[in-house]
Amino acid sequence: MTPLRQRMVDAMVTRGFAERTQESYVEAISRIARHYHRSPVLLSKDEVSAYLLHLVSTRHLTYSTMNQAACAAR
């Protein structure tokens, strides 16, 4: 596990997130990073917003899927 991912998981554990939520959020951030082909730490807020819009408008995913990615990015 990368140090960045470990910090993310540690933060979620401290906040009492369920294990499944942690897995979902880590996967959501991984998808954003793969979409832009770079580390999530290098992404701007505008890029994350554009990705969320892409999920709904281009990929036609549900609001709940987009919201999960948005919550993961917080």
MDAnalysis code that builds the backbone (N, CA, C; Angstrom):
import MDAnalysis as mda
import numpy as np

u = mda.Universe.empty(222, n_residues=74, atom_resindex=np.repeat(np.arange(74), 3), trajectory=True)
u.add_TopologyAttr("name", ["N", "CA", "C"] * 74)
u.add_TopologyAttr("resid", np.arange(1, 75))
u.add_TopologyAttr("resname", ["MET", "THR", "PRO", "LEU", "ARG", "GLN", "ARG", "MET", "VAL", "ASP", "ALA", "MET", "VAL", "THR", "ARG", "GLY", "PHE", "ALA", "GLU", "ARG", "THR", "GLN", "GLU", "SER", "TYR", "VAL", "GLU", "ALA", "ILE", "SER", "ARG", "ILE", "ALA", "ARG", "HIS", "TYR", "HIS", "ARG", "SER", "PRO", "VAL", "LEU", "LEU", "SER", "LYS", "ASP", "GLU", "VAL", "SER", "ALA", "TYR", "LEU", "LEU", "HIS", "LEU", "VAL", "SER", "THR", "ARG", "HIS", "LEU", "THR", "TYR", "SER", "THR", "MET", "ASN", "GLN", "ALA", "ALA", "CYS", "ALA", "ALA", "ARG"])
u.atoms.positions = np.array([
    [0.851, -1.174, 0.000],
    [0.000, 0.000, 0.000],
    [0.901, 1.242, 0.000],
    [0.555, 2.187, -0.853],
    [1.352, 3.415, -0.927],
    [1.149, 4.245, 0.345],
    [2.105, 5.104, 0.664],
    [1.950, 5.961, 1.851],
    [0.700, 6.848, 1.775],
    [0.387, 7.354, 0.581],
    [-0.800, 8.191, 0.414],
    [-2.068, 7.397, 0.709],
    [-2.150, 6.202, 0.165],
    [-3.324, 5.359, 0.394],
    [-3.425, 4.993, 1.876],
    [-2.299, 4.701, 2.499],
    [-2.311, 4.355, 3.920],
    [-2.803, 5.527, 4.763],
    [-2.377, 6.748, 4.415],
    [-2.858, 7.936, 5.140],
    [-4.362, 8.094, 4.980],
    [-4.856, 7.824, 3.777],
    [-6.291, 7.932, 3.527],
    [-7.051, 6.917, 4.374],
    [-6.579, 5.677, 4.377],
    [-7.228, 4.627, 5.161],
    [-7.157, 4.965, 6.649],
    [-6.004, 5.404, 7.112],
    [-5.852, 5.771, 8.525],
    [-6.839, 6.868, 8.921],
    [-7.003, 7.859, 8.057],
    [-7.941, 8.952, 8.339],
    [-9.373, 8.432, 8.421],
    [-9.724, 7.506, 7.542],
    [-11.080, 6.955, 7.567],
    [-11.303, 6.084, 8.800],
    [-10.287, 5.323, 9.195],
    [-10.393, 4.499, 10.404],
    [-10.605, 5.396, 11.620],
    [-9.850, 6.491, 11.683],
    [-9.971, 7.414, 12.814],
    [-11.358, 8.033, 12.876],
    [-11.964, 8.212, 11.719],
    [-13.303, 8.813, 11.670],
    [-14.410, 7.773, 11.797],
    [-14.035, 6.497, 11.929],
    [-15.026, 5.449, 12.171],
    [-15.758, 4.953, 10.939],
    [-15.171, 5.120, 9.763],
    [-15.811, 4.641, 8.541],
    [-15.838, 3.116, 8.530],
    [-16.907, 2.555, 8.018],
    [-17.020, 1.105, 7.875],
    [-15.980, 0.604, 6.871],
    [-15.590, -0.641, 7.021],
    [-14.566, -1.208, 6.141],
    [-14.989, -1.144, 4.674],
    [-16.238, -1.438, 4.395],
    [-16.723, -1.403, 3.005],
    [-16.679, 0.025, 2.449],
    [-16.991, 1.005, 3.279],
    [-16.906, 2.404, 2.854],
    [-15.467, 2.763, 2.520],
    [-14.552, 2.317, 3.354],
    [-13.135, 2.568, 3.101],
    [-12.719, 1.985, 1.753],
    [-13.123, 0.752, 1.498],
    [-12.778, 0.100, 0.228],
    [-13.367, 0.868, -0.947],
    [-14.615, 1.296, -0.818],
    [-15.282, 2.030, -1.898],
    [-14.596, 3.362, -2.171],
    [-14.234, 4.074, -1.123],
    [-13.592, 5.371, -1.283],
    [-12.196, 5.235, -1.882],
    [-11.442, 4.244, -1.434],
    [-10.107, 4.022, -2.000],
    [-10.230, 3.698, -3.484],
    [-11.198, 2.869, -3.846],
    [-11.399, 2.523, -5.254],
    [-11.839, 3.753, -6.055],
    [-12.701, 4.580, -5.489],
    [-13.154, 5.791, -6.185],
    [-11.978, 6.722, -6.478],
    [-11.088, 6.888, -5.517],
    [-9.912, 7.742, -5.727],
    [-8.975, 7.112, -6.752],
    [-8.856, 5.799, -6.728],
    [-8.027, 5.104, -7.725],
    [-8.561, 5.335, -9.134],
    [-9.890, 5.321, -9.275],
    [-10.493, 5.558, -10.597],
    [-10.219, 6.982, -11.084],
    [-10.295, 7.957, -10.177],
    [-9.991, 9.340, -10.564],
    [-8.536, 9.442, -11.024],
    [-7.634, 8.837, -10.268],
    [-6.206, 8.881, -10.618],
    [-5.953, 8.208, -11.962],
    [-6.607, 7.079, -12.200],
    [-6.443, 6.393, -13.492],
    [-7.006, 7.230, -14.634],
    [-8.094, 7.918, -14.381],
    [-8.707, 8.763, -15.409],
    [-7.727, 9.842, -15.877],
    [-7.008, 10.436, -14.930],
    [-6.065, 11.508, -15.257],
    [-4.624, 11.024, -15.422],
    [-4.382, 9.752, -15.198],
    [-3.045, 9.158, -15.354],
    [-1.992, 9.831, -14.475],
    [-2.395, 10.182, -13.254],
    [-1.422, 10.714, -12.301],
    [-1.962, 10.602, -10.877],
    [-1.071, 10.844, -9.948],
    [-1.402, 10.717, -8.529],
    [-2.548, 11.658, -8.153],
    [-3.458, 11.200, -7.312],
    [-4.561, 12.067, -6.898],
    [-4.094, 13.312, -6.145],
    [-2.933, 13.244, -5.533],
    [-2.422, 14.399, -4.800],
    [-2.070, 15.552, -5.750],
    [-1.874, 15.255, -7.021],
    [-1.521, 16.273, -8.015],
    [-2.735, 16.879, -8.721],
    [-3.926, 16.390, -8.413],
    [-5.130, 16.861, -9.095],
    [-5.686, 18.117, -8.429],
    [-6.187, 19.013, -9.262],
    [-6.802, 20.235, -8.743],
    [-8.280, 19.979, -8.431],
    [-8.870, 20.899, -7.699],
    [-10.301, 20.801, -7.405],
    [-11.117, 20.862, -8.694],
    [-10.669, 21.675, -9.644],
    [-11.379, 21.779, -10.922],
    [-11.352, 20.455, -11.683],
    [-10.230, 19.752, -11.631],
    [-10.141, 18.455, -12.307],
    [-11.063, 17.433, -11.653],
    [-11.122, 17.450, -10.342],
    [-12.018, 16.523, -9.644],
    [-13.465, 16.852, -9.994],
    [-13.806, 18.127, -10.015],
    [-15.166, 18.540, -10.391],
    [-15.498, 18.118, -11.816],
    [-14.549, 18.281, -12.719],
    [-14.764, 17.872, -14.112],
    [-14.962, 16.365, -14.205],
    [-14.223, 15.608, -13.413],
    [-14.372, 14.151, -13.406],
    [-15.765, 13.760, -12.902],
    [-16.235, 14.424, -11.864],
    [-17.565, 14.119, -11.330],
    [-18.644, 14.413, -12.373],
    [-18.504, 15.520, -13.074],
    [-19.444, 15.844, -14.149],
    [-19.366, 14.795, -15.254],
    [-18.173, 14.350, -15.577],
    [-17.960, 13.304, -16.582],
    [-18.705, 12.021, -16.203],
    [-18.682, 11.669, -14.922],
    [-19.365, 10.451, -14.475],
    [-20.855, 10.500, -14.789],
    [-21.453, 11.661, -14.561],
    [-22.896, 11.794, -14.741],
    [-23.268, 12.067, -16.193],
    [-22.571, 12.996, -16.838],
    [-22.990, 13.426, -18.175],
    [-22.496, 12.529, -19.299],
    [-21.290, 12.002, -19.192],
    [-20.732, 11.192, -20.275],
    [-20.932, 9.704, -20.036],
    [-20.635, 9.267, -18.828],
    [-20.737, 7.837, -18.523],
    [-22.140, 7.452, -18.076],
    [-22.994, 8.445, -17.822],
    [-24.389, 8.234, -17.426],
    [-24.520, 7.379, -16.169],
    [-23.617, 7.613, -15.214],
    [-23.699, 6.908, -13.942],
    [-24.682, 7.632, -13.035],
    [-25.141, 6.959, -12.018],
    [-26.141, 7.537, -11.131],
    [-25.537, 8.610, -10.237],
    [-26.436, 9.426, -9.691],
    [-26.005, 10.459, -8.752],
    [-25.278, 9.829, -7.568],
    [-25.758, 8.683, -7.091],
    [-25.127, 8.073, -5.914],
    [-23.688, 7.649, -6.204],
    [-23.408, 7.192, -7.419],
    [-22.036, 6.838, -7.793],
    [-21.164, 8.085, -7.826],
    [-21.701, 9.150, -8.404],
    [-20.966, 10.407, -8.454],
    [-20.748, 10.948, -7.044],
    [-21.763, 10.851, -6.210],
    [-21.657, 11.347, -4.843],
    [-20.622, 10.559, -4.043],
    [-20.547, 9.273, -4.283],
    [-19.545, 8.446, -3.604],
    [-18.135, 8.927, -3.961],
    [-17.912, 9.209, -5.234],
    [-16.605, 9.722, -5.663],
    [-16.336, 11.093, -5.046],
    [-17.365, 11.922, -4.970],
    [-17.204, 13.253, -4.374],
    [-16.848, 13.150, -2.893],
    [-17.526, 12.273, -2.184],
    [-17.233, 12.088, -0.754],
    [-15.832, 11.524, -0.555],
    [-15.426, 10.631, -1.420],
    [-14.084, 10.040, -1.319],
    [-13.013, 11.099, -1.522],
    [-13.295, 12.070, -2.376],
    [-12.303, 13.096, -2.703],
    [-12.164, 14.163, -1.615],
    [-13.066, 14.186, -0.676],
    [-12.998, 15.208, 0.387],
    [-11.816, 15.032, 1.275],
])
